[in-house]
Amino acid sequence: MRDMKQTADPGRIDPDRADGDRADGDHAALPPAPGAERYPALDFANSAPALPGGRILDLLGTPAAATEWLVEHGLAGDGAALQEVCAARLRDLREQVRALIATRIEALPAPPEALHAVNDAMTLAPAAALLAWEPSLGLYRAQPHPADQVADRAMAVLAADAADLLTGADADRLAACGSAPCRRFLLRTHARRHWCSVRCGDRARAARAYARRTKAAATS
């Protein structure tokens, strides 16, 4: 970790924590945002969460971390091992998906670069399961999983899922967490929900209470 005397930048990913150390104690305390269980692309967009103090934990920050994330989400087999070039491609796609979600929430035009990136990613792997045969199974259909195409398939699946999310009935429920410095997105479970987790809700309420006390003290 960098010298804590430095001023933290809430929007910057600390490269010293992107060394394969998932900081599982921090990550385990943060449950998936509402909707992330249904849409892997939403969890993908949220895979660099801001932690207390403004530090950002990049769950795709190294090849080992990116591989672990894909395995956990059923997008790679246990023997997969991404290289940095593939991990970097995943991180780039994540930022484009985040850009599309953010503009959808704000009802702004979709960035052409983000559209291009997501559309390109959707073409990286076969859309249909291919026909195969094995003595023990006979004929069956399955998606190919070549070791050198793990990232391509994962990106295609995540891009297609992002497209489904952004164009489906749930798109109107997309929201950005309203508790700074959190940068996660969520699907609102009801109209008044503005936070991605209980922790973020508690922090936002505490901040509002502090602001009211400060204002009252200043005017008394």
C-alpha positions in Angstrom: 0.0 0.0 0.0 1.2 3.5 -0.7 2.3 5.9 2.1 -0.9 6.8 3.9 0.3 10.3 4.2 -0.5 10.8 0.5 -4.0 12.2 -0.3 -6.3 9.4 -1.5 -7.9 9.9 -4.9 -11.3 8.2 -4.7 -11.4 7.6 -8.4 -7.9 6.1 -8.7 -7.2 2.4 -8.5 -4.2 1.8 -6.2 -1.7 -0.3 -8.2 -0.1 -1.4 -5.0 -3.3 -3.3 -4.2 -3.5 -4.8 -7.7 -0.8 -7.3 -7.1 -2.9 -10.4 -6.8 -3.9 -9.6 -3.2 -7.7 -9.6 -3.3 -7.9 -8.1 0.3 -10.6 -10.7 0.9 -11.4 -9.2 4.3 -12.5 -6.0 2.6 -14.2 -7.7 -0.3 -16.0 -10.3 1.8 -17.6 -7.5 3.8 -19.2 -6.0 0.7 -22.1 -8.1 -0.7 -23.1 -8.0 -4.4 -25.2 -5.0 -5.3 -28.9 -5.6 -5.9 -29.3 -7.1 -9.3 -25.7 -8.4 -9.6 -26.8 -11.9 -8.9 -29.1 -11.8 -12.0 -26.8 -9.8 -14.3 -23.1 -10.8 -14.3 -22.4 -7.7 -16.3 -23.6 -5.6 -13.4 -21.2 -7.4 -11.1 -18.5 -7.0 -13.8 -19.1 -3.2 -13.9 -18.8 -3.1 -10.1 -15.6 -5.1 -9.9 -13.5 -2.2 -8.8 -15.4 -1.1 -5.6 -14.3 1.9 -3.5 -13.5 0.9 0.1 -13.6 3.0 3.2 -11.0 5.7 3.0 -11.4 6.1 -0.8 -9.2 3.2 -1.7 -10.3 1.2 -4.7 -10.0 -2.6 -4.8 -9.6 -3.8 -8.4 -10.9 -7.4 -8.6 -9.5 -7.6 -12.1 -6.2 -5.8 -11.2 -3.9 -8.7 -12.0 -4.0 -11.8 -14.2 -4.5 -14.0 -11.1 -7.3 -11.8 -9.7 -9.0 -11.6 -13.1 -8.8 -15.3 -13.5 -10.3 -15.9 -10.0 -13.2 -13.5 -10.8 -14.0 -15.3 -14.0 -13.9 -18.7 -12.3 -16.1 -17.5 -9.5 -18.7 -16.3 -12.1 -18.6 -19.5 -14.1 -16.8 -17.9 -17.0 -13.6 -19.9 -16.9 -12.6 -23.3 -15.8 -10.5 -24.1 -12.7 -7.4 -24.6 -14.8 -7.6 -21.2 -16.5 -4.7 -18.8 -16.2 -5.1 -15.4 -17.9 -2.1 -13.3 -19.1 -1.9 -9.6 -18.4 -2.9 -8.7 -21.9 -6.2 -10.5 -21.4 -6.7 -9.0 -17.9 -6.2 -5.6 -19.4 -8.8 -6.3 -22.1 -11.3 -7.2 -19.4 -10.6 -4.0 -17.5 -11.0 -2.0 -20.7 -14.3 -3.6 -21.4 -15.4 -3.0 -17.8 -14.9 0.7 -18.2 -16.9 0.8 -21.5 -19.8 -1.1 -19.8 -19.6 1.4 -16.9 -19.8 4.3 -19.3 -22.9 2.8 -21.0 -24.6 2.2 -17.6 -23.8 5.7 -16.4 -25.2 7.3 -19.5 -28.3 5.1 -19.4 -29.0 6.2 -15.8 -28.5 9.9 -16.7 -30.5 9.6 -20.0 -27.5 10.8 -22.0 -26.3 9.7 -25.4 -24.4 6.4 -25.4 -20.7 7.0 -26.0 -19.8 5.7 -29.5 -16.5 4.2 -28.2 -18.4 2.2 -25.6 -21.0 1.0 -28.1 -18.2 -0.1 -30.4 -16.3 -1.9 -27.6 -19.4 -3.8 -26.4 -20.5 -4.8 -29.9 -17.0 -6.0 -30.8 -16.9 -8.1 -27.6 -20.1 -9.8 -28.4 -18.6 -11.2 -31.6 -15.5 -12.7 -30.0 -17.1 -16.1 -29.3 -19.7 -18.4 -31.0 -23.2 -17.3 -30.1 -24.5 -20.9 -30.3 -23.4 -24.0 -28.5 -21.6 -26.3 -30.9 -22.5 -29.9 -31.6 -20.0 -32.4 -30.1 -19.7 -36.2 -29.5 -18.0 -38.3 -26.9 -18.2 -42.1 -26.4 -19.5 -41.6 -22.8 -22.0 -38.9 -23.7 -23.0 -39.4 -27.3 -24.1 -36.2 -29.1 -24.4 -33.1 -27.1 -24.0 -29.3 -27.4 -21.5 -27.3 -25.6 -19.6 -24.0 -25.8 -16.0 -24.4 -26.7 -13.5 -23.5 -24.1 -10.1 -23.3 -25.8 -7.4 -22.3 -23.2 -6.3 -19.4 -25.4 -9.9 -18.1 -25.8 -11.0 -17.9 -22.2 -11.0 -14.1 -22.2 -12.8 -13.9 -25.6 -15.6 -16.1 -24.4 -15.9 -14.3 -21.1 -16.0 -10.9 -22.8 -18.6 -12.1 -25.3 -20.9 -13.4 -22.5 -20.5 -10.2 -20.4 -21.0 -7.9 -23.3 -24.2 -9.8 -24.3 -25.4 -9.7 -20.7 -24.7 -5.9 -20.6 -26.7 -5.4 -23.8 -29.6 -7.4 -22.3 -29.5 -5.3 -19.1 -29.3 -2.0 -20.9 -32.2 -2.7 -23.3 -34.5 -4.8 -21.2 -37.2 -4.0 -18.7 -34.8 -3.7 -15.8 -32.9 -0.8 -17.4 -35.2 1.8 -15.9 -34.3 0.4 -12.4 -30.6 1.0 -12.9 -29.1 3.5 -10.4 -25.8 4.7 -9.1 -25.2 4.2 -5.4 -25.8 7.5 -3.6 -23.3 7.1 -0.8 -19.9 8.7 -1.6 -17.3 7.5 -2.3 -19.1 4.3 -3.5 -19.0 3.9 -7.3 -21.2 0.8 -7.7 -24.3 0.5 -9.7 -27.5 -1.3 -8.7 -31.0 -2.3 -9.7 -33.4 -0.5 -7.4 -35.6 -2.9 -5.5 -38.0 0.0 -4.8 -38.3 3.6 -5.8 -36.7 5.1 -2.8 -33.6 2.8 -2.7 -30.5 4.8 -3.4 -27.7 2.5 -1.9 -26.0 -0.6 -3.0 -25.6 -2.1 0.5 -26.6 -1.7 4.1 -23.1 -0.3 4.8 -23.5 2.4 2.2 -27.0 3.3 3.5 -25.7 3.6 7.0 -22.8 5.8 5.9 -25.1 8.1 3.9 -27.5 8.5 6.9 -24.6 9.2 9.2 -23.3 11.8 6.8 -26.7 13.5 6.6 -27.0 13.5 10.4 -23.6 15.0 10.8 -24.4 17.7 8.3 -27.6 18.6 10.2 -25.7 18.8 13.5 -23.0 20.9 12.0 -25.5 23.3 10.4 -27.5 23.5 13.7 -24.3 24.3 15.6 -23.3 27.0 13.1 -26.6 28.8 13.4 -27.1 28.5 17.1 
